[in-house]
Amino acid sequence: MGIGGCIGLIGLGAILTFAVDWHVKGINVALVGLIMMAVGIIGLATYVSIFKRRRMQPPSPAAPVIDVEEHRF
C-alpha cells in the first residue's frame, strides 16, 4: 500500500466516522471508520519509515577519501 492508499483509507475512515449518518443493523459505521483511519495512519507511518531508510545520502565532501592501492605479490 503506497502513500495514496494510506491517505485514501484515512479520508474514507474520516468520512465514515464524522460525515455519515447511516444506521446499519449489526455494524457500527463510526467504529469501522475509526479502524480504517488507524490502519491508514499505521500504514503511512510504516511506508514513510521504510522509504526514509531506502534513501541513501551521498557522503559529505568532508568525508575522508579511501584510496585502494594495488598489492603486487
N, C-alpha and C positions, 0 to 999 in steps of 0.2 A: 504494500500500500504506500503510495507516494504522498507528497505534501498535499496535492489536490484532493486525494481521497480522504485524508485526515481532516482537512478543513471542511470538506463536504459532510463528513459524519458529525463534526461539531455543529455545523449550521443546521443540518436536519434535526439533530437532537435538540438544539435550542428552539427550533420551530415547534417540535412536538411538545416540548416542556412548557413553553411560555405563550405560544400563539394559537394553539389548537384547543378547541373546547369539545372534543369528541368524548363520548362515553361508550366504551366497548365492554361488553359483559365479559368478565374474567381477565381483562388486560388493563393494567394501569398505564395509560399512554404517557403520562408525565414521567413515570419511572423508566419506561423504555427510552424516552428522550434523554434522561439523565445518564443512563447506561451508555447510550450512543455517544454522548458528549465525553464521558470518561474514557471510552475506548479511543475516540479521536484524539484526545489530549495525550494519552499514553502512546499512541502510535506516532504522533507528531514529535513527541519528546524522544522516542526511540530513533526515529528517522533522522532527526537533527543530530543526535549523538553519534550515530554511525557515520553520517555524512561529514561531520566535523573531523572524525578520525581519518577518513579517507583522504582529506585534503593534505597534501604534502607541501610544506613551505620550503622554498629554496633556502640554502644556507646563506647566512648573512655574509657580507663582504669581509667582516672582521674574523670570520672563522679561519682557522689555520688550514693551509693547503698541504695535503699529504702527497709527496712525490714517491711514486713506486719505482724503485731502481731495479734494473735487471741484474739478476745474480748469475754470474758465469761460473760454472764449475769446471 
